[in-house]
């Protein structure tokens, strides 16, 4: 979904429109570089000349993997998943750090048995 913008014609504020719509309005001469524009989710107005619509549309068209997960599952679910994975990894490291001497002895006993059979 493309990012939405509002623009100020001087007489009224219009929108929401997509970044592509702003590019088309500028090309048609209906708005200019001095037109004030803001993102729909922002309260900061900027001149159209200061807004790089190509970069913003590219980010929206090709989102990062984290943004895709967040869209699919929501930020809270994503944060909960990461927290659970950190706990599981920490527990696994804790168990392995305690059990590695036992595992090593078992491997050595097994290897000695294999050697003694030959």
Number of C-alpha atoms within 10 A of each C-alpha: 7 14 18 17 19 21 23 17 15 8 6 7 12 12 16 15 16 19 21 15 14 22 16 13 13 15 11 10 10 11 18 17 13 13 17 21 25 20 20 16 10 9 9 10 14 15 15 20 13 11 16 10 17 12 10 14 17 11 13 14 12 11 13 11 9 11 15 12 14 15 12 11 11 12 14 10 13 17 12 11 11 12 11 12 12 12 11 12 11 12 12 12 12 11 11 13 10 11 11 11 11 11 12 11 11 12 12 12 12 12 11 11 11 10 9 8 6 5
